[in-house]
Amino acid sequence: MVSAVVHPASTDIEATSNDIDAVNVLKANAQQAAKDLYQENFYAQQHILQTVAFK
């Protein structure tokens, strides 16, 4: 019968890797949210500037 032995060091590495992946996902989401907010503000400002010129 073959049994797998899990060493504590390998589980620690796996847990650390999972934690790093979670942080990277959070960073990516925060960067995308900041980019979306910038674009919304930019386009709103451009709309105001362009429509005022025609009044």
Summary of the structure (lengths in Angstrom):
residues: 55
radius of gyration: 24.3
end to end distance: 84.5
largest distance: 84.5
contacts: 93
relative contact order: 0.06
helix: 84%
strand: 0%
